[in-house]
Amino acid sequence: MKGLEPFIFRVDSTWHTPASDYPLKQIGTAEITRRTMRRNYYRMEAVGGYLFYQATEPYKATALTINGQVVMTDDPINWVGMKKLAEHSKGRVLCGGLGLGLIVHALAKNDEVSEVKVAEINKDVIELVQPLLPTSKTISVDLCDVYLLKNPESYDTIILDMWVGKGNEKVAIQMFSAFAYFKVMNSKNQVFIWGHGSNNINPAVDDNVRAKMPKEYWIT
C-alpha cells in the first residue's frame, strides 16, 4: 500500500458503533447478526477521504439481514459514511430506508437537524430496529414508501439508501428518478443518494480522493 498511507482508515478490536450494542434478535424476515471480520484491507470508496480501511485486528461487525441476505453492516464505510451524510444534513430530514438506523443515530447528534422522519417498507425491520434508535419526539419511523410520500418538498434534506429488493440497476434507476422528482418539487432542498460516487449527490465521498482510486483494487 505504498503511497496510500494517508488514505487508509485503521480499525482494531475496539471498533464500536451504536449498532455494536444492539441485541442479536430476529423478528419475521429481519434479523440482527454479528460476525468477526478478519485482518485485511477493505474498500472505503473515498468515503470520508479514505480509499481503504485496514482491520489491524479481527473486529466485530453488526449486520441487518432480510430473508437471510445481508442488507447493511456497521463496518467503517457505512458508519463513517452515515456520519458524513449527517454532518451535511439540516432542518427537516427525510430518510428513505431504515437499515440498522445508523443514519438516525448520526443525525440525532447534529444540532442543525430539527426533525428526522424515516420511511421504511418492511414492517419487520421497523419492529426490530426502531426500539434501538435514540428516543426523541423529533424522530419518527413510518411504514411507507418514500417514493409515494406526500409533501416531500417540505423537507430540507432527503437521504435515499435503499440498495435492496429489486436488483441494483432497477433500484438505482428508481432512486435517480426520485432524486430528479424531489429536486423539481423543491430546488432548494438537499437530496443525497448513499452509494453514489460523486460528492454533489453523496457528500460522504471526497472527489479529490476518489480521483486517486486505483482502476483495479489490487492490494500489493
C-alpha positions as CSV (number, residue, x, y, z in Angstrom):
1,M,0.0,0.0,0.0
2,K,3.0,2.3,-0.6
3,G,1.9,5.9,-1.1
4,L,-1.6,5.3,0.1
5,E,-1.0,5.5,3.8
6,P,-2.8,8.9,4.3
7,F,-5.9,7.3,2.7
8,I,-6.2,4.2,4.9
9,F,-8.6,4.1,7.9
10,R,-7.4,1.9,10.7
11,V,-9.7,-0.4,12.7
12,D,-8.8,-2.7,15.6
13,S,-10.8,-4.9,18.0
14,T,-12.1,-1.8,19.8
15,W,-14.3,-0.8,16.8
16,H,-17.6,0.4,18.1
17,T,-20.8,1.9,16.6
18,P,-24.3,2.4,18.0
19,A,-25.2,-1.0,16.4
20,S,-22.4,-2.7,18.4
21,D,-24.7,-2.6,21.4
22,Y,-27.8,-4.0,19.6
23,P,-29.0,-7.3,20.9
24,L,-28.9,-10.3,18.5
25,K,-32.5,-10.8,17.6
26,Q,-34.9,-11.8,14.8
27,I,-38.4,-10.6,14.0
28,G,-40.0,-12.2,11.0
29,T,-37.8,-11.7,7.9
30,A,-35.4,-9.3,9.7
31,E,-32.5,-10.3,11.9
32,I,-29.6,-8.6,13.6
33,T,-26.5,-10.7,13.5
34,R,-22.8,-10.2,14.4
35,R,-19.7,-11.7,12.8
36,T,-16.0,-11.4,13.2
37,M,-14.2,-9.6,10.4
38,R,-10.7,-10.9,9.8
39,R,-7.5,-8.8,9.5
40,N,-7.4,-7.5,6.0
41,Y,-7.8,-4.4,3.7
42,Y,-11.3,-3.5,2.7
43,R,-12.7,-0.8,0.3
44,M,-13.8,2.6,1.5
45,E,-14.6,4.1,-1.9
46,A,-13.3,7.6,-1.0
47,V,-15.9,7.8,1.8
48,G,-14.6,10.1,4.5
49,G,-11.5,10.7,2.3
50,Y,-10.3,7.1,2.6
51,L,-9.6,4.6,-0.2
52,F,-9.4,1.5,2.1
53,Y,-9.8,0.6,5.7
54,Q,-7.4,-1.9,7.3
55,A,-8.5,-4.2,10.1
56,T,-5.3,-4.5,12.0
57,E,-7.0,-7.0,14.3
58,P,-10.2,-9.1,14.0
59,Y,-13.2,-7.0,15.0
60,K,-16.9,-7.5,15.4
61,A,-19.3,-6.1,12.8
62,T,-23.1,-6.0,13.2
63,A,-25.4,-6.7,10.3
64,L,-29.0,-6.5,9.4
65,T,-30.3,-9.4,7.2
66,I,-33.6,-9.7,5.4
67,N,-34.6,-13.2,4.5
68,G,-31.0,-14.2,5.3
69,Q,-29.4,-11.6,2.9
70,V,-27.2,-9.0,4.4
71,V,-28.5,-5.6,3.6
72,M,-26.4,-3.4,5.9
73,T,-23.5,-3.6,8.2
74,D,-21.8,-1.2,10.6
75,D,-18.4,-1.6,9.1
76,P,-16.3,1.6,8.6
77,I,-17.5,2.5,5.1
78,N,-21.1,2.6,6.4
79,W,-20.6,4.2,9.8
80,V,-18.2,6.8,8.6
81,G,-20.4,7.4,5.6
82,M,-23.6,7.9,7.7
83,K,-21.8,10.3,10.0
84,K,-20.6,12.3,7.0
85,L,-24.1,12.4,5.5
86,A,-25.5,13.6,8.8
87,E,-22.9,16.4,9.0
88,H,-24.2,17.7,5.7
89,S,-27.9,17.5,6.7
90,K,-30.0,20.3,8.1
91,G,-33.6,21.1,9.1
92,R,-36.3,18.6,8.5
93,V,-34.7,15.4,7.2
94,L,-36.4,12.5,5.4
95,C,-34.6,9.2,5.1
96,G,-35.6,6.6,2.6
97,G,-34.7,3.2,4.2
98,L,-34.1,2.4,7.9
99,G,-31.4,-0.3,7.7
100,L,-29.6,-0.5,11.0
101,G,-30.6,3.0,11.8
102,L,-27.1,4.3,11.8
103,I,-28.1,7.5,10.0
104,V,-30.7,8.2,12.7
105,H,-28.1,7.9,15.4
106,A,-25.8,10.2,13.5
107,L,-28.5,12.8,12.7
108,A,-29.5,12.9,16.4
109,K,-26.1,14.4,17.2
110,N,-26.5,17.2,14.6
111,D,-27.9,20.4,16.2
112,E,-28.9,21.8,12.8
113,V,-31.3,18.9,12.3
114,S,-34.8,19.7,13.7
115,E,-36.7,16.6,12.7
116,V,-35.9,13.1,11.3
117,K,-38.5,11.0,9.5
118,V,-37.7,7.6,8.2
119,A,-39.8,5.9,5.5
120,E,-39.4,2.1,5.6
121,I,-41.4,-0.5,3.7
122,N,-40.5,-3.6,5.8
123,K,-42.6,-3.8,9.0
124,D,-40.2,-6.4,10.4
125,V,-37.3,-4.1,10.1
126,I,-39.2,-1.3,11.8
127,E,-40.3,-3.6,14.7
128,L,-36.7,-4.9,15.1
129,V,-34.7,-1.6,14.8
130,Q,-37.0,1.2,15.9
131,P,-36.8,0.4,19.6
132,L,-33.0,0.7,19.3
133,L,-33.0,4.3,18.0
134,P,-32.5,7.4,20.0
135,T,-35.6,8.3,21.9
136,S,-36.9,11.7,20.8
137,K,-40.2,13.3,19.8
138,T,-38.4,14.7,16.7
139,I,-37.6,11.2,15.4
140,S,-40.3,9.0,13.7
141,V,-40.3,5.9,11.6
142,D,-43.3,5.2,9.3
143,L,-44.3,2.1,7.4
144,C,-44.5,3.6,3.9
145,D,-42.8,4.0,0.5
146,V,-40.6,7.1,0.4
147,Y,-41.4,7.5,-3.3
148,L,-45.2,7.8,-2.5
149,L,-44.8,10.1,0.4
150,K,-46.9,13.3,0.3
151,N,-45.3,16.7,0.6
152,P,-41.6,15.7,0.0
153,E,-41.0,19.4,-0.8
154,S,-41.5,20.2,2.9
155,Y,-38.1,18.6,3.8
156,D,-34.8,20.4,3.8
157,T,-32.7,17.2,3.4
158,I,-33.7,13.9,1.8
159,I,-31.4,10.9,2.1
160,L,-32.0,7.8,-0.1
161,D,-30.4,4.5,0.9
162,M,-32.4,1.5,-0.5
163,W,-30.0,-0.8,-2.3
164,V,-32.0,-3.9,-1.7
165,G,-35.0,-5.7,-3.2
166,K,-35.1,-5.4,-6.9
167,G,-31.5,-5.7,-8.2
168,N,-29.1,-2.7,-8.1
169,E,-29.8,-1.5,-11.6
170,K,-33.5,-1.1,-11.1
171,V,-33.1,0.3,-7.6
172,A,-30.5,2.9,-9.0
173,I,-32.9,4.0,-11.7
174,Q,-35.7,4.3,-9.1
175,M,-33.6,6.4,-6.8
176,F,-32.3,8.7,-9.5
177,S,-35.8,9.2,-10.7
178,A,-36.8,10.1,-7.2
179,F,-33.8,12.4,-7.0
180,A,-35.0,14.3,-10.0
181,Y,-38.6,14.5,-8.8
182,F,-37.6,15.7,-5.3
183,K,-35.4,18.4,-6.8
184,V,-38.2,19.6,-9.1
185,M,-40.6,19.7,-6.2
186,N,-38.1,21.8,-4.2
187,S,-35.0,23.0,-5.9
188,K,-33.6,24.4,-2.6
189,N,-33.6,21.1,-0.7
190,Q,-30.7,18.7,-0.5
191,V,-31.1,15.2,-1.9
192,F,-28.4,12.7,-1.2
193,I,-28.0,9.1,-2.5
194,W,-25.9,6.9,-0.4
195,G,-23.6,4.7,-2.5
196,H,-23.2,7.2,-5.3
197,G,-19.7,8.1,-6.3
198,S,-20.0,11.9,-6.7
199,N,-19.8,14.4,-3.9
200,N,-22.6,16.6,-5.1
201,I,-25.0,13.7,-4.7
202,N,-23.2,11.8,-1.9
203,P,-21.3,14.3,0.2
204,A,-19.8,11.4,2.2
205,V,-17.4,10.9,-0.8
206,D,-14.3,13.0,-1.3
207,D,-14.0,13.6,-5.0
208,N,-10.3,14.5,-4.9
209,V,-9.5,11.2,-3.1
210,R,-11.8,9.3,-5.4
211,A,-9.7,10.6,-8.3
212,K,-6.7,8.8,-6.8
213,M,-8.5,5.5,-6.7
214,P,-6.7,2.7,-8.5
215,K,-8.5,1.4,-11.5
216,E,-8.0,-2.0,-10.1
217,Y,-8.3,-2.7,-6.3
218,W,-5.2,-4.8,-6.2
219,I,-3.6,-4.9,-2.8
220,T,0.2,-5.1,-3.1
